Amino acid sequence: MLSEGIVPSNIHEGYLARLLFRRVFRLLRSLSMTPDQLLDIIDLQANYWSADFPHVKSMQNEIVEMLKVEQESLKTP
């Protein structure tokens, strides 16, 4: 989704991306995993799918940055 250029937001496709991120972060917490472990999973998936979808690997840094921004927005003060 993110490798296709969808940016998390509060409207249209971006809203679906934001919902997905929030669900992933909740699952991480419930599994006692850290966000760094999510980045490891992203690396594994990007390497796996890049054989069939090369743009996934080329967008990997942007995907990680979007994840970090969303993670920061979910932190409670």
C-alpha positions as CSV (number, residue, x, y, z in Angstrom):
1,M,0.0,0.0,0.0
2,L,2.7,2.4,1.0
3,S,5.0,1.4,-1.9
4,E,2.2,2.5,-4.2
5,G,2.4,6.1,-2.9
6,I,-0.5,6.1,-0.4
7,V,0.3,8.4,2.5
8,P,-1.4,7.9,5.9
9,S,-4.0,10.7,6.4
10,N,-7.5,11.3,7.6
11,I,-9.2,11.0,4.2
12,H,-9.7,8.4,1.4
13,E,-7.1,5.8,1.0
14,G,-4.8,7.5,3.5
15,Y,-7.4,6.8,6.2
16,L,-7.2,3.0,5.5
17,A,-3.4,3.2,5.7
18,R,-3.6,5.0,9.1
19,L,-6.1,2.4,10.4
20,L,-3.8,-0.4,9.3
21,F,-0.8,1.3,11.1
22,R,-2.8,1.7,14.3
23,R,-3.8,-1.9,14.3
24,V,-0.2,-3.0,13.7
25,F,1.0,-0.9,16.6
26,R,-1.7,-2.3,18.9
27,L,-0.7,-5.8,17.9
28,L,2.9,-5.0,18.6
29,R,2.0,-3.8,22.1
30,S,-0.2,-6.9,22.8
31,L,2.7,-9.2,21.7
32,S,5.2,-7.2,23.8
33,M,7.2,-6.4,20.7
34,T,9.1,-3.2,20.0
35,P,8.8,-0.9,17.0
36,D,12.3,-1.9,16.1
37,Q,11.1,-5.5,15.6
38,L,8.5,-4.1,13.2
39,L,11.3,-2.5,11.2
40,D,13.0,-6.0,11.0
41,I,9.7,-7.4,9.7
42,I,9.5,-4.6,7.1
43,D,13.1,-5.4,6.0
44,L,12.3,-9.1,5.6
45,Q,9.1,-8.4,3.7
46,A,10.8,-5.9,1.4
47,N,13.5,-8.4,0.6
48,Y,11.0,-11.2,0.0
49,W,8.7,-9.2,-2.3
50,S,11.3,-7.2,-4.2
51,A,11.9,-10.2,-6.5
52,D,8.4,-9.7,-7.9
53,F,7.8,-6.1,-7.1
54,P,11.1,-4.1,-7.3
55,H,9.5,-0.8,-6.4
56,V,8.9,-2.2,-2.9
57,K,12.6,-2.3,-2.2
58,S,13.1,1.1,-3.7
59,M,10.4,2.6,-1.5
60,Q,11.6,0.8,1.7
61,N,13.2,3.9,3.2
62,E,10.1,6.0,2.6
63,I,7.9,3.2,4.1
64,V,10.1,3.2,7.3
65,E,9.9,6.9,7.6
66,M,6.1,6.9,7.3
67,L,5.9,4.2,10.0
68,K,8.1,6.3,12.3
69,V,6.0,9.4,11.8
70,E,2.8,7.4,12.5
71,Q,4.4,5.9,15.6
72,E,5.3,9.3,16.9
73,S,1.7,10.6,16.3
74,L,0.3,7.7,18.4
75,K,2.5,8.3,21.5
76,T,0.6,9.7,24.4
77,P,2.1,12.7,26.2
